[in-house]
Amino acid sequence: MMEDACERLTEDPQIDARRITVAVKDKEITLDGHVASRFEKREAEDCVEAMTGVNHVQNNLRIAEPGDGPGMSDRAATRG
């Protein structure tokens, strides 16, 4: 389930998954990290919530401040 979630986040053109970590426990997916906008935060949640077998998505993503850390262009979700 974690691999599928990471793959979906990475392949979604609306999401820059470089600073998103994914954890899975008991059919619950937890998203942590930073995204660029509220839209991207909601899109990430919707993306993994649509997966078969997911009972709940805990979205702990935060909106990054301008100039906060490195650029968000390397598109790869990480596993937590």
C-alpha positions, 0 to 999 in steps of 0.5 A: 500500500505504501508503494502505491501511495508513493507512486500515485503522489509522484505521478500526479502532475498537480503534486510536487511530492519531493517533501512528502513522507508517507506512512501506512499502518492498519489501512491508514495512510499518514502524510507528513511534510510540506507542500506549496499550497492548500490545493496541493495539500488537498490534492495529495489527500484525495490522491491516496484516499482514492486507493483501494483498501484505505480506511483513513488518511491523516493529512499532516501536510503543512503549507511551506513558507516562501523561500522555506528550504530547498526547491520543491521540484525533485518529484519523489515521495519518501517513505516514513 
